């Protein structure tokens, strides 16, 4: 019994002296492991007579339980001390200035794109998309561009190097190829808008080599210019969020529409500001027209049975007009200060219920 008291005192001292979990684990193995001191005593019970086993058994088992409890208590104390030390080391000094918060926002172009799509979705238009890299047929030929049209020249269009068969792929100059792909893959009636990036060799305050367009297409029986005018007038009023918008249509020429028109919106340029829906000035805002019969034929649609209208507008330009931006190039400069000023919350998605902007 004296030996058990001495062993317990020795193990208790070793446990108290353990400075970290690794040292404490070493003490546990030396005491309670398979070949540990206490485990060896437990194994010796099998060789004792009945009287000695009745005395030594409870004493050795009690020693084992007390040593295990002491080790568990010491382990918990070491873990608590380690956590306290970590918390102290990682404490935040509230007297220091706070680091700048990184706050993202929706780019005005994407905001305008979502607003436009939301408006046309209310009118029953579906969204259609297509590749940025197009071939000559979808970008020019199917849209009734003559072989020598200026838009096919290198100074207007980004062409890739010719393929082995001589064909040149290109970066689409408009989203009209999406209209062609839709007419080739779907039967009328068709009512779509085609948003996306487009590319042209141009750069100044109101033009960039890459910009965003959204085009619309309606194909059905009995479609006429009155439908086109109502659709665009309704859109302009909803987009600029005013019922005072006035518009006019001027004759124009596009290879893929006949008749063709440009749409102007009434505005006021006095005082260095552009105000839509008031004043006596006019601002060209989009192109439109009735789909050319040659385009319908190229897409396998009978122009004697079906007619339609199409329109296209620059999303970046519409964003500039609505939110008072003077230089288109700033929209692609990547200046976070500019975005912090003009950006929109990602949680305020345009919708008919809560409004557009």
Secondary structure as UniProt FT lines:
FT   HELIX           2..17
FT   HELIX           21..32
FT   TURN            34..35
FT   HELIX           37..43
FT   HELIX           44..47
FT   HELIX           50..89
FT   TURN            94..95
FT   HELIX           108..122
FT   TURN            123..124
FT   STRAND          126..127
FT   STRAND          133..134
FT   HELIX           136..139
FT   HELIX           141..143
FT   TURN            147..148
FT   HELIX           150..152
FT   TURN            154..156
FT   TURN            164..165
FT   STRAND          170..171
FT   HELIX           176..185
FT   STRAND          190..199
FT   TURN            205..206
FT   STRAND          210..220
FT   TURN            221..222
FT   HELIX           225..239
FT   TURN            240..241
FT   STRAND          247..254
FT   TURN            255..256
FT   STRAND          257..268
FT   HELIX           270..272
FT   STRAND          275..276
FT   STRAND          281..291
FT   HELIX           293..298
FT   TURN            299..300
FT   TURN            303..305
FT   STRAND          307..314
FT   HELIX           315..323
FT   HELIX           328..332
FT   HELIX           336..342
FT   TURN            346..347
FT   TURN            352..354
//
